[in-house]
Amino acid sequence: MQDIAGKWIGMIHGTNDGSVFAESIVDGGRLIGSAQINEPMLGVGVYSATGPHEAMERMRLVLSPDH
């Protein structure tokens, strides 16, 4: 399995378009980190991210808004 922890940048497209920056570590079989979604019309959203450490083809993280 390829390690998916680290720093990631990219674009998101859909109802809203923007860029995303994510940084994560693996701790006890879970991927833990943060994500920032930068949407030109709405601004920046910062999220905590958690999910199981699986293959990249099945990566699914739960994003919770930071206060």
TORKOL-4160 file (C-alpha; in steps of 0.2 Angstrom, whole numbers, padded with zeros to 4 digits, m for minus):
67
<pt num="1" X="0000" Y="0000" Z="0000"/>
<pt num="2" X="0006" Y="0017" Z="m0004"/>
<pt num="3" X="0008" Y="0029" Z="0010"/>
<pt num="4" X="m0005" Y="0043" Z="0008"/>
<pt num="5" X="0000" Y="0054" Z="0023"/>
<pt num="6" X="0009" Y="0070" Z="0019"/>
<pt num="7" X="0005" Y="0087" Z="0010"/>
<pt num="8" X="m0007" Y="0087" Z="m0004"/>
<pt num="9" X="m0013" Y="0102" Z="m0015"/>
<pt num="10" X="m0026" Y="0102" Z="m0029"/>
<pt num="11" X="m0042" Y="0109" Z="m0036"/>
<pt num="12" X="m0060" Y="0105" Z="m0032"/>
<pt num="13" X="m0074" Y="0106" Z="m0045"/>
<pt num="14" X="m0093" Y="0105" Z="m0043"/>
<pt num="15" X="m0106" Y="0117" Z="m0036"/>
<pt num="16" X="m0091" Y="0127" Z="m0030"/>
<pt num="17" X="m0074" Y="0128" Z="m0038"/>
<pt num="18" X="m0058" Y="0131" Z="m0028"/>
<pt num="19" X="m0042" Y="0124" Z="m0022"/>
<pt num="20" X="m0038" Y="0113" Z="m0008"/>
<pt num="21" X="m0023" Y="0110" Z="0003"/>
<pt num="22" X="m0022" Y="0095" Z="0015"/>
<pt num="23" X="m0009" Y="0089" Z="0027"/>
<pt num="24" X="m0010" Y="0073" Z="0037"/>
<pt num="25" X="m0001" Y="0060" Z="0047"/>
<pt num="26" X="m0005" Y="0041" Z="0051"/>
<pt num="27" X="m0008" Y="0038" Z="0069"/>
<pt num="28" X="m0013" Y="0020" Z="0075"/>
<pt num="29" X="m0020" Y="0015" Z="0058"/>
<pt num="30" X="m0030" Y="0032" Z="0055"/>
<pt num="31" X="m0026" Y="0046" Z="0044"/>
<pt num="32" X="m0027" Y="0062" Z="0054"/>
<pt num="33" X="m0024" Y="0080" Z="0048"/>
<pt num="34" X="m0032" Y="0096" Z="0042"/>
<pt num="35" X="m0038" Y="0103" Z="0026"/>
<pt num="36" X="m0041" Y="0121" Z="0019"/>
<pt num="37" X="m0053" Y="0124" Z="0005"/>
<pt num="38" X="m0051" Y="0141" Z="m0004"/>
<pt num="39" X="m0066" Y="0145" Z="m0013"/>
<pt num="40" X="m0065" Y="0162" Z="m0022"/>
<pt num="41" X="m0083" Y="0168" Z="m0018"/>
<pt num="42" X="m0085" Y="0161" Z="m0001"/>
<pt num="43" X="m0067" Y="0162" Z="0006"/>
<pt num="44" X="m0057" Y="0150" Z="0016"/>
<pt num="45" X="m0064" Y="0135" Z="0026"/>
<pt num="46" X="m0053" Y="0126" Z="0038"/>
<pt num="47" X="m0057" Y="0108" Z="0043"/>
<pt num="48" X="m0051" Y="0094" Z="0054"/>
<pt num="49" X="m0049" Y="0077" Z="0044"/>
<pt num="50" X="m0050" Y="0059" Z="0050"/>
<pt num="51" X="m0052" Y="0043" Z="0041"/>
<pt num="52" X="m0045" Y="0025" Z="0040"/>
<pt num="53" X="m0028" Y="0023" Z="0032"/>
<pt num="54" X="m0032" Y="0013" Z="0016"/>
<pt num="55" X="m0027" Y="0013" Z="m0002"/>
<pt num="56" X="m0027" Y="0029" Z="m0012"/>
<pt num="57" X="m0041" Y="0022" Z="m0023"/>
<pt num="58" X="m0053" Y="0021" Z="m0008"/>
<pt num="59" X="m0048" Y="0037" Z="0002"/>
<pt num="60" X="m0063" Y="0045" Z="0011"/>
<pt num="61" X="m0060" Y="0057" Z="0024"/>
<pt num="62" X="m0073" Y="0065" Z="0036"/>
<pt num="63" X="m0071" Y="0084" Z="0037"/>
<pt num="64" X="m0077" Y="0093" Z="0052"/>
<pt num="65" X="m0077" Y="0112" Z="0052"/>
<pt num="66" X="m0064" Y="0120" Z="0064"/>
<pt num="67" X="m0071" Y="0135" Z="0074"/>
